[in-house]
Amino acid sequence: AGKINLRNILIYLALVILSGYVYVVRRPVGEAYWCAKGIQDYLLVSTPRLGGATGSCTGAMGLDRQQCVPGFEDVQTFEDLWDWLNYTVPDIFWVDEPTSPILQTYNQLLGYFSIRVQNVKEPTTSTEFCVNNAKLVADFNALADDGNNLSISCFPRSLNDATQRTESYPEISSYWRNQTMQSQGDSLAVVRGLSEPGGF
């Protein structure tokens, strides 16, 4: 009864073949790996602040945030994000006379460098988006009505079609239309990205 029969052999063989197939399908090809690796080596690593020693900001463990800007995957606060935009991004793309090859050496940004932020909706009531703390928020706001002028609200915890905030920016739309009209008739002018950046 404890012997391995033909059925077991076929099942394990099928699992081995399936595992190998999944590995081959999900593994990036050599060109794709190195293309992604080149970008990651610049955008996802920690960089020194002004005056910091080059090479002193390697690794996320024990990172001195007074001397180093965290890599993109280690950004945790608004201050980290602004530091990444103010220190890391310019050092990657806009160095006048780099002493060593940088990302811009073999790559060029096509078009404008733009940053888009997607916000969540403002709650219409203080407890509209509360998950487990609706009673706490309601009780706190009831105390706030006594005259201390303090109130709190729950905002959506995740971004989706139902919770995302949508707005229109006519100035951006007008600028976009003017720019794209200038390229009409030019077969080499291919618009990439959002078709209407003034509305989101």
Disulfide bonds with the S-S distance in Angstrom:
Cys57-Cys68 1.93
Cys130-Cys154 2.00
